[in-house]
Amino acid sequence: MVGVDATVLTLLLNEKADSPPDPATGKPVQKTKERVAFLVQTLHKAKQKLIIPTPVLSEVLVRTGIEGLQYVELLQRSSVFEIKDFDKLAAVDLAIMTHDAVKAGDKRGGHAERWQKIKLDRQIVAICKVAGVTTLYASDLSLANFARDNGLTVLGVHELPLPPEAPQLDMHSLLQEVGTVADDPKPEEVENDEPEKGQDDGAG
């Protein structure tokens, strides 16, 4: 199971989102939307789940505004995406992480970010761990460091493979493609209640 940070989810939901920099060059990663779309299509085909922690979703909706709300229902209905709350198990995991950091002498665990940002990163990591996430796709460096410290594999957008050919779908169409269409009954599975032609309908 995999998870995403706000940068990756924003690239999926916002067609105008800026590409994050490539750590090796400092320049924007090329064809980020194609990379993210290919990731979602690959997960869909493999019937794998992509976990979206609620703090990540909240951060993305702040960035996208009202336009992002139209995608929430699609995400909830999708066979790929699964939105996960910060529940009691995640709260316990967060408490353990913070307790261990305090016991080691630094509640920030050696990170220089603001305390509020550190708490948010730990919430996201705790949600991912409880959900069974093993790989986190993230371009947020502080979140990536926390995730690695807690045993998760972290891959940046620049490490996502390009599709073998350019995808034909925009992001809105992609979300619909990996939504509940696969769950709808096939035509041959729909019971036909109409009488066949020539069948005696009892009239006359």
Sequence and secondary structure as in RCSB ss.txt:
>XXXX:A:sequence
MVGVDATVLTLLLNEKADSPPDPATGKPVQKTKERVAFLVQTLHKAKQKLIIPTPVLSEVLVRTGIEGLQYVELL
QRSSVFEIKDFDKLAAVDLAIMTHDAVKAGDKRGGHAERWQKIKLDRQIVAICKVAGVTTLYASDLSLANFARDN
GLTVLGVHELPLPPEAPQLDMHSLLQEVGTVADDPKPEEVENDEPEKGQDDGAG
>XXXX:A:secstr
 EEE HHHHHHHH TT    B TTTSSB TTHHHHHHHHHHHHHHHT  EEEEHHHHHHHHHHHTHHHHHHHHHH
HH SSEEEE   HHHHHHHHHHHHHHHHTT TTTT  S HHHHHHHHHHHHHHHHHT  EEE   HHHHHHHHHT
T EEE GGGS   SS     HHHHHHHTTGGGGS  GGGS   S  TT   S  
